[in-house]
Amino acid sequence: HQLTQLGATTTITTCDTSNPQQLTTALATIPPQHPLTGIIHTAGTLHDALLTNLTPQHTHTTLQPKTHTAWHLHQLTQHTHLDFFILFSAAGGVLGSAGQANYAAANGYLDALADYRRGAGLPAVSMAWGLWEEVSEMTGGLGEEDLARLRRAGVLPLSSADGLALFDLALGQDRPLVLPVRLDLAAMRARPGARPALLRGLLGAAPSRVVAGSAAVATGGTGDAGEPGATLSLSGIPAAERAYALRELVRTQAALVLGYAAADAIDDERGFLDAGYDSLRAVELRNRLSAATGLRLPSTLVFDHPTPAEVAGRLDELLRERERPDAEALLARLDGVAADLSAVAADDPARERVATRLRALLAGVVGAADGGGGSGAGGERLAGEGDEFGDVSLDEFLDIVDDELRG
C-alpha cells in the first residue's frame, strides 16, 4: 500500500524459489517494458541445534532457501544487465552464533557467492545483518533470556530506521560483503574469552591478568572472571577456601548465563537442567569457565557434571593436574645444577654445603616414593626399571655423590 501511494506498482508471485523450473517461470512473467534491473534475496529459515546434534534434516531445511535459491538466481540472471544483486546474509556466518552452525554455513555460502559474482564482473553484495528490533517470523521465538544472552555477547538490536539507513549505506560500498550490525563494544571487551577473532583489532588487545585467590574469583560482578591466557591460580590457597572459590566462580557464571543479578540465585546442589539450562546455555557456561580458568573444557561439561558443585569439583581436579610439576622440566633443572657444580673448585667450602643439601633432597625423594619409609633405611635399594643405579643402596648412592663433590 505504501509503495502504491508512492507511485509504484507491485506484483506478488508465489513460487518455490529453490526450484529452478518454478523460478524460471516466475522470471518470465516480468513484462519487457519493465525489465528486471535488480534482485534482493531475503529468504531464510532457522533450524537450530548444536553442531554435534545436527542432522541432514537440520542442514537441508536451513541451506535450501538460501543456497539453492541464490545459486539459481545467479545462473538465471547472469546474462541479464542488473544494477544490483543483493543477498541477505547474517552476521552469525562471520562472527559465529551458538547453535547455528547450519545457518552460519548457509550465510557463508551467500558471502562467497557475492565474491564469486564480483570476480566475474557481475554486481553483488552480501549484507550480513545483525539482530533487528522489529520482530520477524525468524526472531519471533526469541525470549527475553535469549535477547539478554545476545546483549551479553555484545549484539544490540537495530531499529527499522537504522536498518534502512545501513541498507542505503551498504549499497554504496564497493565490496562483496558488509556487516550492518549494531555492536556493544564495551560488552565485548568485558567478555574477552568470547570475543570474535575478526573483531580483535577493533576491540584491542585483551588485558593480561591472573586470577589468584578466592576474593578475585568470587566477585565476578557482571563481567567474566577470566581471559584467554589468564590462569586461575590455586597456589597458597587452603583446600577449603579453594573449594569455596571455585563454587563461587561456577555459581557466578551460571547466574549470568540465566540473566540473574547475583550468584545467590544459584543453588550449587541443584541440577543445571532443573535450573533451566539447555544446550546453548550449557555451551555459554562452558565458554565462560574456560575463559576464567584457561582450561579446555568439553561442551558436555554440565551434562557430565550436572550440578555447580560437581562442575567446581571437576575444575579443581583439572587445575591441580595443570599445576602438577612437570618431570621433564625438573630433570632439565637438575641438569643445569650439575653443570653449575662442575664449575665449582674442588676445595671450595660451598661444595660441602651443596653435598649436605643434596643428601637431604635425595633422602626426601626416596622416602616419599616409598611411603616415607625409605629415608632412614641405609640398606634400601634404589630400584627402578632402566635405572643405572637400580642395584645401589641409598647410603652407597650418597657416598657416590660425596665422592663426586669432593673431586
C-alpha positions, 0 to 999 in steps of 0.5 A, spaced: 500 500 500 505 504 501 509 503 495 502 504 491 501 511 494 508 512 492 507 511 485 509 504 484 506 498 482 507 491 485 506 484 483 506 478 488 508 471 485 508 465 489 513 460 487 518 455 490 524 459 489 529 453 490 526 450 484 529 452 478 523 450 473 518 454 478 523 460 478 524 460 471 517 461 470 516 466 475 522 470 471 518 470 465 512 473 467 516 480 468 513 484 462 519 487 457 517 494 458 519 493 465 525 489 465 528 486 471 534 491 473 535 488 480 534 482 485 534 482 493 534 475 496 531 475 503 529 468 504 531 464 510 529 459 515 532 457 522 533 450 524 537 450 530 541 445 534 548 444 536 553 442 531 554 435 534 546 434 534 545 436 527 542 432 522 541 432 514 534 434 516 537 440 520 542 442 514 537 441 508 531 445 511 536 451 513 541 451 506 535 450 501 532 457 501 538 460 501 543 456 497 539 453 492 535 459 491 541 464 490 545 459 486 539 459 481 538 466 481 545 467 479 545 462 473 538 465 471 540 472 471 547 472 469 546 474 462 541 479 464 544 487 465 542 488 473 544 494 477 544 490 483 544 483 486 543 483 493 543 477 498 541 477 505 546 474 509 547 474 517 552 476 521 552 469 525 556 466 518 562 471 520 562 472 527 559 465 529 552 464 533 551 458 538 547 453 535 547 455 528 552 452 525 547 450 519 545 457 518 552 460 519 554 455 513 548 457 509 550 465 510 557 463 508 555 460 502 551 467 500 558 471 502 562 467 497 557 467 492 557 475 492 565 474 491 564 469 486 559 474 482 564 480 483 570 476 480 566 475 474 564 482 473 557 481 475 554 486 481 553 483 488 553 484 495 552 480 501 549 484 507 550 480 513 545 483 518 545 483 525 539 482 530 533 487 528 528 490 533 522 489 529 520 482 530 520 477 524 517 470 523 525 468 524 526 472 531 519 471 533 521 465 538 526 469 541 525 470 549 527 475 553 533 470 556 535 469 549 535 477 547 539 478 554 544 472 552 545 476 545 546 483 549 551 479 553 555 477 547 555 484 545 549 484 539 544 490 540 538 490 536 537 495 530 531 499 529 527 499 522 530 506 521 537 504 522 536 498 518 534 502 512 539 507 513 545 501 513 541 498 507 542 505 503 549 505 506 551 498 504 549 499 497 554 504 496 560 500 498 564 497 493 565 490 496 562 483 496 560 483 503 558 488 509 556 487 516 550 492 518 550 490 525 549 494 531 555 492 536 556 493 544 563 494 544 564 495 551 560 488 552 565 485 548 571 487 551 568 485 558 567 478 555 574 477 552 574 469 552 568 470 547 570 475 543 570 474 535 577 473 532 575 478 526 573 483 531 580 483 535 583 489 532 577 493 533 576 491 540 584 491 542 588 487 545 585 483 551 588 485 558 593 480 561 591 478 568 591 472 573 586 470 577 589 468 584 585 467 590 578 466 592 576 474 593 578 475 585 574 469 583 568 470 587 566 477 585 565 476 578 560 482 578 557 482 571 563 481 567 567 474 566 572 472 571 577 470 566 581 471 559 584 467 554 591 466 557 589 468 564 590 462 569 586 461 575 591 460 580 590 455 586 597 456 589 597 458 597 590 457 597 587 452 603 583 446 600 577 449 603 577 456 601 579 453 594 573 449 594 569 455 596 572 459 590 571 455 585 563 454 587 563 461 587 566 462 580 561 456 577 555 459 581 557 466 578 557 464 571 551 460 571 547 466 574 549 470 568 548 465 563 540 465 566 540 473 566 540 473 574 543 479 578 547 475 583 550 468 584 545 467 590 540 465 585 544 459 584 543 453 588 550 449 587 546 442 589 541 443 584 541 440 577 543 445 571 537 442 567 532 443 573 535 450 573 533 451 566 539 450 562 539 447 555 544 446 550 546 453 548 546 455 555 550 449 557 555 451 551 555 459 554 557 456 561 562 452 558 565 458 554 565 462 560 569 457 565 574 456 560 575 463 559 576 464 567 580 458 568 584 457 561 582 450 561 579 446 555 573 444 557 568 439 553 561 442 551 558 436 555 561 439 561 554 440 565 551 434 562 557 430 565 557 434 571 550 436 572 550 440 578 555 447 580 558 443 585 560 437 581 562 442 575 567 446 581 569 439 583 571 437 576 575 444 575 579 443 581 581 436 579 583 439 572 587 445 575 591 441 580 593 436 574 595 443 570 599 445 576 602 438 577 610 439 576 612 437 570 618 431 570 621 433 564 622 440 566 625 438 573 630 433 570 632 439 565 633 443 572 637 438 575 641 438 569 643 445 569 645 444 577 650 439 575 653 443 570 653 449 575 657 444 580 662 442 575 664 449 575 665 449 582 673 448 585 674 442 588 676 445 595 671 450 595 667 450 602 660 451 598 661 444 595 660 441 602 654 445 603 651 443 596 653 435 598 649 436 605 643 439 601 643 434 596 643 428 601 637 431 604 633 432 597 635 425 595 633 422 602 626 426 601 625 423 594 626 416 596 622 416 602 616 419 599 616 414 593 616 409 598 611 411 603 616 415 607 619 409 609 625 409 605 629 415 608 632 412 614 633 405 611 641 405 609 640 398 606 634 400 601 635 399 594 634 404 589 630 400 584 627 402 578 626 399 571 632 402 566 635 405 572 643 405 572 643 405 579 637 400 580 642 395 584 645 401 589 643 402 596 641 409 598 647 410 603 652 407 597 648 412 592 650 418 597 657 416 598 657 416 590 655 423 590 660 425 596 665 422 592 663 426 586 663 433 590 669 432 593 673 431 586 
